[in-house]
């Protein structure tokens, strides 16, 4: 195995939702930033021989939280995520090149390629004997490319919600258990 991912053993690792964060930041009214996260995230990390890595993640859109109930309800509506029709956002990796994780992001049944700048944070055994590995990643997307087009014009010019959305992932996986 290469040294780039020291400590990763072959098999399917399970995302630990209690130690994982999928969050986003978007410019609001051109003067500040609004932040949010998805509370329910599932996923796997598959480590092959030779350290070929593949990732899959699913975020439940109904669990979006920005700290503002009215905004959260608006984001769950048909203006944005339409959680009744599109209950999940998915990411499936296609390849790893250096510090870039390439993959397909699907929001509202629209799939687009994305590249995350990512870092392997290492692997360690926690005090309870569970072997874990951590990764961080970040990318920027155009929300309009995924059908998230709702907006409101500002009387001073510009719009209420920017098109650019910064996505940040802090992911922790638990190692495959021996049979």
C-alpha positions in Angstrom: 0.0 0.0 0.0 1.2 3.5 -0.7 2.2 5.8 2.1 -0.5 8.4 1.2 -3.1 6.5 3.1 -1.1 4.8 5.8 -3.3 2.9 8.2 -6.2 2.2 5.9 -7.0 -1.5 5.7 -8.8 -3.0 2.7 -12.6 -3.4 3.1 -15.7 -1.4 3.5 -15.5 1.2 6.2 -18.7 2.7 7.7 -19.3 6.4 8.1 -19.7 7.4 11.7 -22.6 10.0 11.7 -21.8 11.1 15.2 -18.4 12.3 14.1 -19.2 13.5 10.6 -20.4 16.9 9.5 -21.8 17.8 6.0 -22.2 21.6 6.0 -22.5 24.5 3.5 -22.1 28.2 3.4 -23.8 30.6 1.0 -23.7 34.4 0.7 -26.8 36.1 1.9 -28.0 39.5 0.7 -24.5 40.2 -0.6 -23.4 41.2 2.9 -23.1 38.1 5.1 -23.0 34.3 5.0 -25.6 31.8 6.0 -24.5 28.4 7.1 -26.2 25.1 7.4 -25.7 21.4 7.8 -27.4 18.1 7.2 -28.1 16.2 10.4 -28.5 12.7 8.8 -25.6 11.5 6.8 -24.8 7.9 5.8 -21.9 6.6 3.8 -19.1 4.2 3.1 -15.4 4.2 2.3 -14.2 1.3 0.3 -10.5 0.6 0.4 -9.2 -1.8 -2.2 -5.9 -3.5 -2.6 -3.2 -0.9 -3.5 -5.3 1.7 -1.6 -7.8 2.4 -4.4 -10.4 4.4 -2.5 -14.0 5.0 -3.3 -16.5 7.0 -1.2 -20.3 7.1 -1.2 -22.4 9.5 0.9 -26.1 10.1 1.3 -27.5 13.2 3.1 -31.2 13.3 4.0 -32.6 16.7 2.8 -35.3 16.8 5.5 -32.5 17.1 8.2 -31.2 20.5 6.9 -30.6 22.9 9.7 -29.4 26.5 9.6 -30.5 27.5 13.1 -33.5 29.3 11.8 -36.8 27.3 11.6 -38.4 29.6 9.0 -35.4 29.4 6.7 -35.1 25.6 7.3 -38.8 25.1 6.3 -38.2 27.3 3.2 -35.2 25.2 2.2 -37.2 22.0 2.6 -40.0 23.4 0.3 -40.3 23.2 -3.4 -38.4 26.4 -3.8 -35.2 24.6 -2.8 -34.7 20.9 -1.9 -38.4 19.8 -2.2 -37.7 17.1 0.4 -41.0 15.2 -0.3 -39.9 14.6 -3.9 -36.1 14.5 -3.4 -35.4 13.1 0.0 -31.6 12.6 -0.6 -28.5 14.2 -1.9 -25.9 11.7 -2.9 -22.2 11.8 -3.7 -20.4 8.9 -5.3 -16.6 9.2 -6.0 -15.2 8.3 -9.4 -11.5 8.7 -8.7 -8.8 10.0 -6.4 -6.0 12.1 -7.8 -3.5 13.4 -5.2 -5.5 15.7 -3.0 -8.5 15.8 -5.3 -11.6 13.6 -4.9 -13.6 13.5 -8.1 -17.2 12.3 -8.0 -20.8 12.7 -9.0 -23.1 14.9 -6.9 -26.8 14.5 -7.2 -29.3 17.1 -6.0 -33.0 17.1 -7.1 -32.3 14.3 -9.6 -29.6 16.4 -11.3 -26.1 14.8 -11.3 -23.0 16.9 -12.0 -19.3 16.1 -11.6 -17.6 17.8 -8.7 -14.0 17.9 -7.4 -13.4 18.1 -3.6 -10.0 19.2 -2.3 -9.6 16.6 0.4 -7.2 15.6 3.1 -6.6 12.2 4.7 -6.3 13.1 8.4 -5.0 9.7 9.5 -6.2 6.6 11.3 -6.1 5.7 15.0 -7.7 3.4 17.5 -10.0 5.3 19.9 -10.1 4.5 23.7 -13.0 2.0 23.1 -10.9 -0.1 20.7 -12.6 1.1 17.5 -10.2 1.8 14.6 -11.1 5.0 12.8 -10.0 7.1 9.8 -10.7 10.7 9.1 -11.0 12.9 6.0 -11.9 16.5 5.3 -13.0 17.9 2.0 -14.3 21.1 0.5 -15.7 22.2 -2.9 -17.8 25.0 -4.4 -20.8 24.4 -6.6 -23.3 26.5 -8.6 -26.7 25.8 -7.0 -28.4 26.8 -10.2 -26.7 23.8 -12.0 -28.7 21.6 -9.6 -32.1 23.2 -10.2 -31.9 25.4 -7.0 -32.9 28.6 -8.7 -35.2 30.4 -6.3 -34.1 33.9 -5.5 -35.3 37.4 -4.7 -34.0 40.7 -6.1 -32.7 43.3 -3.6 -33.7 46.9 -4.1 -30.1 47.9 -3.9 -29.3 45.5 -6.7 -28.1 42.0 -6.6 -30.0 39.0 -5.2 -30.8 37.6 -1.8 -29.0 34.2 -2.2 -25.7 33.8 -4.1 -25.3 31.1 -6.7 -22.0 29.8 -5.3 -22.3 27.4 -2.4 -19.3 26.2 -0.5 -19.6 22.6 0.8 -17.4 21.3 3.6 -17.2 17.7 4.8 -15.6 16.3 8.0 -15.9 12.6 7.8 -14.9 9.8 10.2 -15.1 6.1 9.2 -14.9 3.0 11.3 -12.8 0.1 10.0 -14.4 -3.1 8.8 -14.8 -5.6 11.6 -13.2 -9.0 11.3 -15.6 -11.9 10.6 
